[in-house]
Amino acid sequence: MAKKKAKKPTPAQQARKAKLTAKDKKTLNSLVGMADGVVRQASRGRAPYFEVPSRSLSNVKYSPTKKIIEMGSSKNKRELFNLSQARTYMQTLLVGRGCKELIEQGKTTSIRGLYYLLKHTIDGTREETFNDQGDCDPVIEDVEVTLNALREELHVYASNRGAMVGNIQLIDSGDEIDCSRMGSGGYAIPSIVEEEVMQFVKCDADFILHVEKDTVWRRFNEDKFWKQHNCILTHGNGQPPRGVRRLLSRMHNELGLPIYCLLDNDPWGYYIYSVIKQGSINLAYESRRMAIPGAKFIGLRSRDYELCELNPSVTIKLSDNDIKRANQIAKYPWFEKKKRWQKEIKKMLSNGFKLEVEALISKDISYVTQEYVPERLAEANFLD
Amino acid sequence: MAAKQRSISVSEFFAKNRHLLGFDNPRKALLTTVKEAVDNSLDACEEAGIGPEIWVTITQTEPDRYKVSIQDNGPGILKRQIPLIFGKLLYGSKFHRLRMSRGQQGIGISAAGMYGMLTTGKPVKIVSKLSIRKPAHYYELQIDTKTNNPQILNNRGDGLDIPAGEKGRKIMEKKNIEWEAFYPIPEVGEDETPPEPVEVRSGTRVTLEIEAKYQRGRGSVDEYLEMTAIANPHVTLHYLDPEGTLHTYARSTDQLPPEAKEIKPHPYGVELGRLVTMLKEMKEGTITQFLTSSFSRVSPAVARRICEGADVSTRSSVKKISRDEADKIYKSIQQTKIKAPSTDCIAPIGEELLLKGLHQVVPGEFYVAATRPPSVYRGNPFQIECALAYGGHNAAQKVSRELLERLIDETDARTLRQFLMNTFDGLGADSADKIMKAGEFGSRQSPSKLKQDQIERLHDCMKNVNVSDGQAMQVLRYANRVPLQFKMRDCAITQTVMKMNWRSYGLSQSRSNLPSGPVRVMVHVASVWVPFTSESKEAIAHYDEIQKEIRLGLQTVGRKLGMFLRRRQQVKKEGERRNVFVRYLGEVAQAVSDLNGSDRDEIYNHLTRVAKRVTKEADTKLDDRGNKVTEENYGDNVLIIKDDPEEGLTEQLDKTTPQKKLF
């Protein structure tokens, strides 16, 4: 520990310090402020603590006017001299120190990288500062909300997940990318897609079709659906990561593209849609930047089983957990007042089974791209 | 066929069915022999009001033959009674009375003599001395299995009279008769003159030669004598084992247990057959006289009510009571309300002496004892006592490096495993194996050839290997101060222990099993008539009343154990809390100093100061039930040994007697 510290101010690092942007300076200031607070409390003989905004369902509010989930004002105390919090308290400060190091050196790292940067054995014990990445990730989110700084402002990013293809050209870290010429794999959506990193050059697409996962996305890409219907095709590999959500939100707001979601007919799919549209409970503080209140839900709908005359063997029985989750979702304030959604969820529960988008393949391999989605788009019959 | 039928004598029956009396195998035969003799000796001494001093000597004569001698300082036996007591089965003073005593039937010692005769052909030798001035009697006896009568072998059927004093001692020496004439001289410091030897004034010595097998461990003579010492703190035992080691269990009190009173049977405890016999035995008088004089708690008023219930005249003569009427009387007794028998006929060990006895023999950190008030089953009064010792198994864990080296130097054990098992209390084979495995020692490693670094490694392993893990609770069972060593699973005591929920007292326990942990529980059932499941007196029968009392007693000691364990947990928690904070303070101070460039040490000092204050406040907080933790909560009869790392073991080493090892 002590040695590490001694090594730090090398000339190279000193030089980099000069390149701080205004945003970096602001973040650094709040990091230092966090430490100052500890010194102030300790020198007065008080037990030091942070106030971390609470990230639970009880502290999020659905704003009917903005149609997004916002974080409330309730805060949790995180005390050093509390048996169950002492460790997380220490970890919070470690994450703060790690971010400061990153910002000063002008580098970014993945959350896994930060975990390794901070992981070491505590002096005089056999205990590790972090046992695994799961130990570290929530602490990073805590630091984000505490400092009111975004993850990219802390120079940390998540792993890439999700892909995009379609009639759009953009610049990513200085490289020009044509998303209509990305082959079968598509353009991997990076974790940080802010203005400074990514700029849109040209867009001819009419709308965005977001699908739940890779397998369905490949079907659409292989059938060149985006060429025929002149759209952008994205997927988020299940629950879309922040990069994907932020990109969708930017394209929707800056390029004025409508967004349609093709997700599974199960509680999980409903919740993915809810996250894209209103924001998530866990990251409620980011809803402003990420939520897309205008997003629409194409399918799969519970009624599609009869409508498309699907084979009974493609259904999956609802588990107890699914039923519980569905009832929970139905009670969320942003679903509660939507009669069509209530009907939809009720229909799924009375069906007693869920349907994956892949179930449509049982009709025909390209049924979903050639008939199902085009028909729904033509009808313009979406769930909102 | 009819011509072949004839009566069977008691002796013949038991000669064929010797397992009924506890002579199933050579190993158990040795124990039973010692046990019967010691029990008789203790009963005799206590009845005569003499502080018992007992010598047990076992020597090997042939590969599978042992000579067993037991001598006491009791009152001795009248000359004409000797042959009957030792040479006739079912002869004794204890069967026909209701009084708390160790022996009950009068089978034991004569059966041992018979067993010796059957297996080795050697007679039973008895020396009995009534007082210091009078001559002692010496008999060599055999039992005639056909007639169940004694045969005197020596001196043409007359026995030998040995004069008192020096002359007699010379005769005994010449004739090779064993007798402990003096009490052992207590050890004194070097500059003091040893006191004059004190002559044994009276006593009985019985010597038998039997086919047997000597083995330590569970169900051994050693275990029996040790358990006896726990439950009889007023007894001094000198035990010379076949390997020539002398074990001495000194008495921890001079106070004899109060004399138990003899009582008449209670009507509820009498069966129909016994009632009929008693009626026959009564030669004259009325039925009312019979009832009031033969039973306890039957007043003339009660007798009248019994007679009314049976539709028998109160003045009818006992001789005229028919079998039918007897049956009616029996039924009427069951329906009549009769006061429970008086319970002052039972002499419990007492909580204080239980603690003393247990502490003297069993190592531990926490001791608790409870004596239940007397109760009644089937008209027989009984009383339950429970005691519990916890911990004390870490002698191996507490030993210092220097002491360990000394121990290794002194040991004569051939392998390291043996050394561990023989030297440290409560360290069993499993635990020794665990230590050996953890230290990667070879199975035949000799302790004397250990190098310095190996000793270091051994020391480390002994400290760190958890030896008390998975060890089951040990249940020490007693009936009228006599240890019960066999048929553990059949016994009402073990069953009750297993049925209890020990988890609520802080021990781990899997469903209806013995709980695990370094715990020893002792249960004593005292009664005028202890209900055994068989003649060999190995397990107590399952009477609901008895089981209930045992449960209540165990709950009392269990609750206190729970308190002790909870409190210990609490102390541990407080220590942990302080530790946790201290552990993280360095990291926190470093991170803060990296973030804002302030002085690390200064922050660290500030934080430590706050930590001290905060944990101090937390320490004085209330325990988990909201009570302030104070020492008084335990109540009476609890003994807590403070953790003193060295003392326990050194004390043991300095004793002149060999180290005590319980099981």
Boltz contact constraints between the chains, C-beta under 6 A:
constraints:
  - contact:
      token1: [A, 1]
      token2: [B, 590]
      max_distance: 6.0
  - contact:
      token1: [A, 31]
      token2: [B, 595]
      max_distance: 6.0
  - contact:
      token1: [A, 32]
      token2: [B, 595]
      max_distance: 6.0
  - contact:
      token1: [A, 32]
      token2: [B, 596]
      max_distance: 6.0
  - contact:
      token1: [A, 35]
      token2: [B, 592]
      max_distance: 6.0
  - contact:
      token1: [A, 35]
      token2: [B, 595]
      max_distance: 6.0
  - contact:
      token1: [A, 35]
      token2: [B, 596]
      max_distance: 6.0
  - contact:
      token1: [A, 36]
      token2: [B, 596]
      max_distance: 6.0
  - contact:
      token1: [A, 38]
      token2: [B, 592]
      max_distance: 6.0
  - contact:
      token1: [A, 39]
      token2: [B, 598]
      max_distance: 6.0
  - contact:
      token1: [A, 42]
      token2: [B, 603]
      max_distance: 6.0
  - contact:
      token1: [A, 42]
      token2: [B, 606]
      max_distance: 6.0
  - contact:
      token1: [A, 42]
      token2: [B, 607]
      max_distance: 6.0
  - contact:
      token1: [A, 43]
      token2: [B, 606]
      max_distance: 6.0
  - contact:
      token1: [A, 45]
      token2: [B, 610]
      max_distance: 6.0
  - contact:
      token1: [A, 47]
      token2: [B, 610]
      max_distance: 6.0
  - contact:
      token1: [A, 47]
      token2: [B, 614]
      max_distance: 6.0
  - contact:
      token1: [A, 81]
      token2: [B, 614]
      max_distance: 6.0
  - contact:
      token1: [A, 83]
      token2: [B, 577]
      max_distance: 6.0
  - contact:
      token1: [A, 86]
      token2: [B, 580]
      max_distance: 6.0
  - contact:
      token1: [A, 86]
      token2: [B, 581]
      max_distance: 6.0
  - contact:
      token1: [A, 86]
      token2: [B, 584]
      max_distance: 6.0
  - contact:
      token1: [A, 90]
      token2: [B, 584]
      max_distance: 6.0
  - contact:
      token1: [A, 90]
      token2: [B, 587]
      max_distance: 6.0
  - contact:
      token1: [A, 90]
      token2: [B, 588]
      max_distance: 6.0
  - contact:
      token1: [A, 93]
      token2: [B, 588]
      max_distance: 6.0
  - contact:
      token1: [A, 93]
      token2: [B, 591]
      max_distance: 6.0
  - contact:
      token1: [A, 94]
      token2: [B, 591]
      max_distance: 6.0
  - contact:
      token1: [A, 96]
      token2: [B, 595]
      max_distance: 6.0
  - contact:
      token1: [A, 97]
      token2: [B, 591]
      max_distance: 6.0
  - contact:
      token1: [A, 97]
      token2: [B, 594]
      max_distance: 6.0
  - contact:
      token1: [A, 97]
      token2: [B, 595]
      max_distance: 6.0
  - contact:
      token1: [A, 100]
      token2: [B, 595]
      max_distance: 6.0
  - contact:
      token1: [A, 122]
      token2: [B, 583]
      max_distance: 6.0
  - contact:
      token1: [A, 122]
      token2: [B, 587]
      max_distance: 6.0
  - contact:
      token1: [A, 123]
      token2: [B, 586]
      max_distance: 6.0
  - contact:
      token1: [A, 125]
      token2: [B, 583]
      max_distance: 6.0
